[in-house]
Amino acid sequence: MHKINIELRYSDSDQMGVVYHANYFSFFELGRTKMLKSFGIDYYEIEKKGYMFPVREVHCTYLKSIALGETIYCETTITELSKVKISFEHHLVNEQGEIKAKGHTTIISVKKSDFTIAKMDQCLPEVYALTSKI
């Protein structure tokens, strides 16, 4: 599991001081990209090689509202890995360990030029090798 602190901004919330529901997906993206970066996988480097990881699927179950001023963490784990996709589970939790939301994201490996599927073991073997150890 990889854990990061989500720094809430005023613009993340509505007038009631509650974090806007669509921002949860940005928090999942931060968790996912920071996790991959901690293992040496940088999206910018992948794009320079001609590949991308677009989101194929994303889901969120909202359990309790996140209030502006709370300390929130995104806990991310890889739940599935294949030659063309990586799936992640996300939990947004506060300092007390209370789960505020649960989410799931799946990204796929594609060629940047035409968005056709790219098998990571062939096109990005270093990424596939790193993620398969996680």
C-alpha positions as CSV (number, residue, x, y, z in Angstrom):
1,M,0.0,0.0,0.0
2,H,1.1,3.5,-0.8
3,K,-0.1,6.4,1.3
4,I,0.0,10.2,0.5
5,N,-1.3,13.3,2.2
6,I,-4.0,15.2,0.2
7,E,-3.6,18.9,0.8
8,L,-7.1,20.2,0.6
9,R,-7.6,23.7,-0.9
10,Y,-10.5,26.1,-0.4
11,S,-11.3,25.6,-4.1
12,D,-11.9,21.8,-3.5
13,S,-15.0,22.6,-1.4
14,D,-18.4,24.1,-1.9
15,Q,-20.0,26.9,0.2
16,M,-20.8,24.4,2.9
17,G,-17.2,23.6,3.4
18,V,-17.6,20.0,1.9
19,V,-15.2,18.7,-0.7
20,Y,-16.9,18.6,-4.1
21,H,-17.6,15.0,-5.2
22,A,-15.7,15.2,-8.5
23,N,-12.5,16.2,-6.7
24,Y,-12.3,12.7,-5.3
25,F,-11.2,11.5,-8.7
26,S,-8.3,14.0,-8.7
27,F,-7.3,12.6,-5.3
28,F,-7.3,9.1,-6.8
29,E,-5.1,10.3,-9.7
30,L,-2.6,11.8,-7.2
31,G,-2.5,8.5,-5.3
32,R,-2.0,6.5,-8.4
33,T,0.6,8.7,-10.0
34,K,2.6,9.2,-6.8
35,M,2.6,5.5,-6.2
36,L,3.9,4.7,-9.6
37,K,6.5,7.5,-9.3
38,S,7.7,6.1,-6.0
39,F,8.6,2.9,-7.9
40,G,10.4,4.9,-10.6
41,I,7.6,5.0,-13.1
42,D,7.2,8.6,-14.5
43,Y,4.3,9.4,-16.7
44,Y,6.3,12.1,-18.6
45,E,9.0,9.6,-19.4
46,I,6.5,7.1,-20.7
47,E,5.0,9.8,-22.9
48,K,8.4,10.6,-24.3
49,K,8.7,7.0,-25.3
50,G,5.4,7.3,-27.2
51,Y,3.0,5.6,-24.8
52,M,0.2,6.7,-22.5
53,F,-1.9,5.3,-19.6
54,P,-5.4,6.7,-20.1
55,V,-8.1,5.8,-17.5
56,R,-10.4,3.1,-18.7
57,E,-12.6,2.8,-15.7
58,V,-13.1,4.8,-12.5
59,H,-15.6,4.3,-9.7
60,C,-16.2,5.9,-6.3
61,T,-18.3,5.0,-3.3
62,Y,-18.9,8.0,-1.1
63,L,-19.2,7.0,2.5
64,K,-18.8,10.2,4.5
65,S,-18.3,13.8,3.4
66,I,-14.8,15.3,3.6
67,A,-14.8,18.7,5.3
68,L,-12.4,21.5,4.4
69,G,-9.7,21.5,7.1
70,E,-9.6,17.8,7.6
71,T,-6.3,16.0,7.1
72,I,-7.0,13.4,4.4
73,Y,-4.8,10.6,3.0
74,C,-5.1,8.5,-0.1
75,E,-4.1,4.9,0.4
76,T,-3.5,3.2,-3.0
77,T,-2.9,-0.4,-3.8
78,I,-2.5,-2.3,-7.1
79,T,-5.2,-4.9,-7.3
80,E,-4.7,-6.3,-10.8
81,L,-1.9,-6.2,-13.4
82,S,-1.9,-7.6,-16.9
83,K,0.2,-6.8,-20.0
84,V,-2.2,-4.0,-21.0
85,K,-3.7,-2.7,-17.7
86,I,-3.2,-1.8,-14.1
87,S,-6.0,-1.6,-11.6
88,F,-5.9,0.3,-8.4
89,E,-8.0,0.4,-5.2
90,H,-8.1,3.8,-3.3
91,H,-9.2,4.7,0.2
92,L,-9.6,8.3,1.3
93,V,-9.1,8.3,5.0
94,N,-8.8,11.0,7.7
95,E,-6.3,11.1,10.6
96,Q,-8.5,8.9,12.7
97,G,-8.4,6.2,10.1
98,E,-12.1,6.7,9.2
99,I,-12.7,5.8,5.5
100,K,-14.4,8.7,3.8
101,A,-14.6,7.1,0.3
102,K,-13.5,4.0,-1.6
103,G,-12.5,4.0,-5.3
104,H,-11.3,1.9,-8.1
105,T,-9.3,3.0,-11.1
106,T,-8.1,1.0,-14.2
107,I,-5.6,2.4,-16.6
108,I,-4.5,0.8,-19.9
109,S,-1.3,1.0,-21.9
110,V,-1.7,2.6,-25.4
111,K,0.5,4.0,-28.1
112,K,0.4,7.8,-28.0
113,S,0.2,8.1,-31.8
114,D,-3.1,6.2,-32.3
115,F,-4.3,5.0,-28.9
116,T,-4.1,1.4,-29.9
117,I,-3.3,-1.1,-27.1
118,A,0.4,-1.5,-26.3
119,K,1.5,-4.6,-24.4
120,M,3.7,-3.4,-21.5
121,D,5.9,-6.5,-21.4
122,Q,7.0,-5.7,-25.0
123,C,6.8,-1.9,-25.3
124,L,7.5,-0.8,-21.7
125,P,9.3,-3.8,-20.1
126,E,10.8,-1.7,-17.3
127,V,7.3,-0.6,-16.3
128,Y,5.9,-4.1,-16.5
129,A,8.9,-5.5,-14.5
130,L,8.5,-2.9,-11.7
131,T,4.7,-3.1,-11.4
132,S,4.7,-6.9,-11.4
133,K,6.9,-6.8,-8.2
134,I,4.5,-4.6,-6.3
